[in-house]
Structures are given as C-alpha cells and as structure tokens.
Amino acid sequence: MLTSIQNPLVKEIRKLHSSKGRREQQLFLLEGTHLLEEACAAKYPLATVCCTPEWLEEHGKLWEQVGNLADRTELVSAKVLESIATTVQPDGIVATAPRTATAPAELSTLGIALETIQDPGNLGAIVRTTAAANADGLLLSADSADLDHPKVLRASAGAWFKLPMAVSPDLTAEVSGYKNRGMQILATVAGASLSYWEVDLRVPTLIVLGNEGSGLSEELRSLADRQIQIPLSRGVESLNVSIAAALILYEAQRQRTD
C-alpha cells in the first residue's frame, strides 16, 4: 500500500491537477465512485486507479470492474488519496485515464456549440444538460476550459461519458460547415428581437452560446440564421450560460414532442 505523498506515482498524479500536466502526460483525473461507475459502464480505458482499503471493503464488485479496465491498481492511504484528489473530501477512489483523440461530433438534429466558455462548472453543467435533452453532441472552441478538467467531469455527473463531444480548432469554420449542410444556426445575443420560444426548433438546429462575460464573437453572430434572446426582468443583466443552454435545449425538446 502506498503511504507516502513523496512516492513518484503520487507526484505524477498530482501534476494532473493542472492543464499543463494533463497535456504533458495525456492523462486526466476521474474522482469518486459515481464517475468510476460511469467510466466502467462506458468501458472507458483507465491508466492507474488508487483507492483506500476502506473504499475497497464497500465496493469490491466495482473494484473488480475497474481492474479489468485499468493498467495499474494501487491501494493507498487516506492521506495519499487526499493529496492526489482535487476535492476537499474525496470519497475513497481516484483514477487516471488517457485523453482520447476526439472526432468532430456528428450533429444532425440538435447540437450545442460553445465559444470561449471559461468556467469548468458551467461547461460540465452544459454537458450534463445537453445529454439529458437528447441532443446529438457538443462542439467547444479550443480557447475554452478543458473538457477533461476535474470540475467539468464532476459537474457533468457522469453525462461526460454519454455525450459525443469535440474541441474545435476553428469553431467558426465548423459552424459554417453545419450551416452549409442545412442546419439552422441560432445565436444567443442580448437584445435580439426574437425570444427563444418564438423560433421553430423542430428543424435541425445548432445553438451557439458565447463567453460568460463578453458573449459571442461577431464572426459567429454573423453566421446565425436567427439571433435569439432570453427575456429578463428589468435590472437583471444576464443568465448563467448553463441555464441559458438548458432553457433553449428543453424548449427544443418541448416543441419536438408536442
């Protein structure tokens, strides 16, 4: 059992707390029982899995599944687990997993495109909602938060493994490509003349949302077939981007099931 936080493996896993470390090792962190259950259900490959003896006593069946997917498994002390986790009170298991090359999500009926989303919690919540609303997938600009940031994984509540996602090096070109293939492009813009429920969302639609502070770039706005807004009470400047995404996605679902 690993008991020293100076162990070389422990030091390497701790580096995955940063974007630089994840890029250099081409690995990311999975923390907590629920995420490991979802990873196993998706048969996602695992590199190293560390758990405490106390966790193992309660989750023997899951540990067996983890062992079939992982290159390496280690029992560690509670102190070591706390040092490699990003959460304040980890529940007893932390894994590393390989970053996989993502092919562009094939969007045909309903999708989300996100430009320069900076908050990992927002991104994870959007991943969760997009999967829940049965959308085809999600596109993300390369200057956004990492898709495999630990907070994104946690906020997605396991939906991360269920939703096709891709990071786009040129989001404007990719959105333009979907427009040329016949998808309706909707841009969320404060002050737009149309409310989101006034647009026909039964047709193939790509919803484009922008940065939490500055919104969408002019390039993406100009590609939109329609600019839409979410009406707000006087004195309220904006909604959280994850809430905005949820409202529009579920309006699309409502229209499509009427």
Buried (B, 14 or more C-beta within 10 A) or exposed (E): EBEEBEBEBBEBBBBBBEEEBBEEBEBBBBBBBEBBBBBBEEEBEBBBBBBBEEBBEEBEEBBEBBEEBBEEBBBBBBEBBBBBBBEEEBBBBBBBBBBEEEEBBEBEBBBBBBBBBEBBBBBBBBBBBBBBBEBBBBBBBEEBBBBBBBBBBBBBBBBBBBBBBBBBEEBBEBBBEBBEEEBBBBBBBEEBEEEBBEBEBBBBBBBBBBBBEEBBBEEBBEBBBBBBBBEEEEEEEEBEBBBBBBBBBEBBBEBEEE
